[in-house]
């Protein structure tokens, strides 16, 4: 290859990307990758989360449908999920604590992403572990809540408090969300170990994909974790408070 | 040599990714705590009817917006990604409408059925 060819094939500096709606058109019509400035792992995580949004929305909308169409009275969540603490009956207290635990885990996750991009291994590892611990606490409290309800006779096909659809909606929606949290905790621990071992600094290939490790996977992990928190915001409002 | 220097900033910018001061996250964390407390208090003080619905939906959407915009960095992404993720979720409004119509109809026919049983 001659010197002249080398210079011709060198693309040099890229043109600045247009912003706004013009940018949307330019990004999608470029016959290249549509999502600029984003690692593809992150774009794919966003698309997975979009599909997961549709799954959870289908659950919540079918819950709305059965709740609107039942002729039996719906059990009052405020009373069903009340706990007796220090001799006082406090409505919905367990769910409120679970909400604060999950929001806190989202906060520590966001900071883990920040420290990850700063290549601060120790802080990223600690924050990821705190996030995983808070997630595990959440799942533990959910297990407690399930046992309590099952002991009170709530089943997917009926319950002593009212409409039978209460049980099926409850176990389906919180069960699916709890599964997401549990999977998230496992992956948080895996990512935390990768960070501590220095896999992301040394670009060590991943276990499944063989792609080089980098701190972008902490942000991709964070997207999943924040989504789990996001879904809980909707479940908390629509199932527990409605 | 010249082109090597030209590409240097682009690589550095890519490696930095989404970097924002820690205060942003702490403030949003605080806001989420306040909003969650507020929505819990709606239940605690037994607000009923349209006021309850309005407050619950308002706090829910505010919390969801803060999480997506700041924690998930959506507000700093390019508009193409924002549209690709956020616009398809609007389709769910159609499913919501269909669900509500169907539920009303089912409730009505069940009412008719049970009334006939009583007569």
Interface residues (C-beta under 8 A of the other chain):
Chain A: X10 X12 X13 X14 X17 X19 X20 X21 X23 X24 X27 X28 X34 X35 X36 X37 X38 X43 X46 X47 X49 X50 X53 X54 X57 X58 X61 X62 X64 X65 X66 X67 X68 X69 X70 X71 X78 X91 X92 X96 X99 X100 X103 X104 X106 X107 X109 X110 X111 X113 X114 X117 X118 X215 X216 X219 X222 X223 X226 X227 X229 X230 X233 X234 X236 X237 X238 X240 X241 X242
Chain B: X3 X6 X7 X10 X14 X16 X17 X18 X19 X20 X22 X25 X26 X28 X29 X32 X33 X36 X39 X40 X42 X43 X44 X46 X52 X53 X56 X57 X59 X60 X63 X64 X67 X68 X70 X71 X72 X73 X77 X78 X79 X80 X81 X83 X84 X85 X88 X89 X92 X95 X96 X99 X100 X102 X103 X104 X106 X107 X110 X111 X114
